[in-house]
Amino acid sequence: MDIKAIIFDKDGTIADFSATFNPATKLVLDEICGGDPELLEQAAQAVHFDLASNKILDTSIIVAGSGVDIAEALSSVLPIEDIEEFGSGLDEMYGEVCQNTIEALPGVALALERLHDAGIVLGVGTNDSEENAITQMEALNIEHLFESISGADSGYGAKPESGMIDAFVETLGFKPHEVLMVGDSVHDMQAGKAAGVKTCAVETGLAKREVLLPHADMVLSSLTELANTLNVK
């Protein structure tokens, strides 16, 4: 597999999804529900967040959805007049909270450095906002490794649409077969397939291997295995 560029999902692939988003989601839900325990329970159910354990369930829209997707899920229990505006507000709230909760997966920074130093062009394509992605990569001190960072609000659409991957391929002058999409969700794999690039799923998110396997060209336990798999020196 002759790969010249790799575009990575962020949460569950680079960042530890549970460590970052479980506490962040509890804080965000508390804020938007204004301290109303009954409304909090309803909102948590709408986005499949378990209040007893303070954990995002693997069926939650938060796993792979954008701020707008989460807003749509919450609209069944909250009086949301403008889904787009509310979704943008959620992105801002998550952005502020995640500055304190963001945590990289073990070994990921070194793995990314190895790929970068081997001359492979790296990018990020996430359903989070672009600003959140940039500031979180800065917080992890790895933003300099990426040639491109795109979010669901960058103008290319959100995954599972292929827009942000298409833009990555075309803007940087690669051919689809020279590019690899790495992510932890079926949405990531579907976006990669739609863009015509190679796909690699990692088991560091909430999706199980058996769920990812039918949608990916390969499945690895973690991003840390990627350099050896690609025979990077």
N, C-alpha and C positions, 0 to 999 in steps of 0.2 A: 504494500500500500504506500504509494509515493505521495505523501502529504506535505504540502508547502504552507498551509495555513490552517488554523484551528479556531473555531468560534465556540466559546463556552457559555453555557447557562451559568447563572450566578448562584442562586440559592439551592443547596443540596448537592451542588457540584464543586463550587469553590468555597462558599460559606456553609457553615454547619446550620442547616435549616432549622432544626429543632432548638438548638441553643440560642439562635438569633431570633426566631419568630414566635416561639411559644410565649416567652415573657412579653415580647413586643405586642403580640395580639391581645393579651389580657389587658394591657395598659390602654390600647386603642379602643377596645370594646368598653372598658370602664368609662373612657372619655366620651364616646359618642352616645352612651346610654345615660349619661348624667347621674350616675349613682342609683338608678332605678333597678333594683334586683330582679324584678319580674321582666323588665325589658331586656336586661342583660342576659337572662336565661334564654329568651326568645331569639335574641341576636346571635348568641353562641350556637344555638341549634341551627339557625339559618346558614351559618358558615361552617358548621361541623367542627366546633371547638368544644372540647370537654372541660367544663369548668371544675369538675372534681379533681382532675389531674393537671389542669392548666396545660393541655396539650392539643395541638392541631391534629385532627384525625386524617388518615390517609385519603379519605373521601372528600376532604375540604377543597373548596374553590381557591383557598389561599395557597395551596400547594403549587399550582401552576398558573393561576389566573392573574389578571391585571387588577389595578385599583378599580377600574370600571366594572370588571366582572364581580368583584367583591361587593361593590355598591349595588349591583343588580340583585345579588343574593340577599342583601340586607333590606332591599326595598319591600320585601314581603312583610317586614315587621317594623320598619322605620318610615316616617313620612318624608320620603326623599322626592323632591320635586324635579331636580336635575341630576340624572345619573352621572353624566360626564363630570359635572362640577363636584359632586360628592366624591366621585372616584379620585379626582385630582387632590381633593382634601385628604382622603385616606392615604394617598401616596406621600403627601407632605407630613402627615402624622407619623407614618411608619418611618419615613426618612429621619425625623428627629429622634424617635425612640431607638431606632436601630443603631444610631451612632454609639449608644451605650451598650447594646447587646450583640453587635456584630462579632462573629467569631469564625475564623477560618477552620476548615477541616484539617486534621493532622497531616503534615507533609506536603500540603498543596502548594505553598509558596515556593518551596525548593523544587518541586516538580515543574511548576510553571517557569521558574528561572532556567531550569535545564533545557526545556523546550525552546525558550526564547534565545538562549545562548547558542543553540544549535542552528539558529537562523530561521526557525519556523515563525511565521507571522501569527500573532495571537489577537483575539478579540473577545468581547463579551456581548451576548445577546440575551436580554432578560425581559420578562414581563413586568418587572418592577419599572419605575420611572428611570429615565436616563440620569437625572441628577442624583437620585439615590444610589444608582449603580456606581457612578463616578466617586461620590463621597465615601461610599463603603469600601471601594477598592483603595482609595487614599488612606482610609482608616487602617486598612490591613497592610499598607505600605507596598502594594503590588501594582498600583495604577500605571507605573512606568513600563510595565511589561506588555501592555496592550496598545495596539495600533488603533483600535476602534472599540468604543463602548456604546451600545445602543439599548434603548428601553422601549417599552410599549408606546411611549409618547414621542418617539423620535421621528415619526412620520412614515414609518414602514409597516405599521400594523403590529399586532401581537401574535405570538405563537398560539395555536399551531399553523397560522399563516406563515408563509415563507419569506415575507418582505424583508425582515432585518437580515436574514441570511443571504438573500439575493443581493441586497445592498452591499454587504460585506464582500461578497465574491466579486461583484462588478466594480465597486469603487477601488478595490485594491488590485484589480487586474488579473484575477485568477480564473481558472476554469473550474466548474463545479467538482469534477473528479479529483481535483488537487486539494480540496477543502474537506475538513472533518468537523461535524457538529457533535459536541460532547455535552450531554445533559443527563438529568436524573428522572425525567418524566416522559410519558408517552407523547405529550405535546411537543417536547423538544425533538423527539425522533420523527414525529409527523412533519414538523416544520423542515427538518433536514431532508427528509425524503422528497417533500414537495419542491425543495430547492435543487434537488438533484445531486446533493453532496453525500459523502460517506457519513455514517452515523455510529456513534459510540455511546452506549448508556452506561452510567455508573450507579452502583448500589448504595450510594451515600445519602440518598434522599429517602422519601417514604415509600416509593414504589418498589415492589418486590421484583426479583430477577425474572420470575416466570411471567410477570406482567410486561416487563420491558423487552424480553427476548424476541417476541414475534415482530417487534417494530424496529429493531436495531441490527446493524451489520455485525456488531460485537458488543458484549457486555463485560465490563470490568468491575472488580470490587470497589475500586477507587481511582481517582485521577492520578494517583501516585504510580500506578502501573502503566500509564500511557507511554511514557518515553521508551521503556523497554519493549513494549508491544510494537512501537513504531521503529524499533532498532535505532533509536537516537543515541549517539555516542556521548 
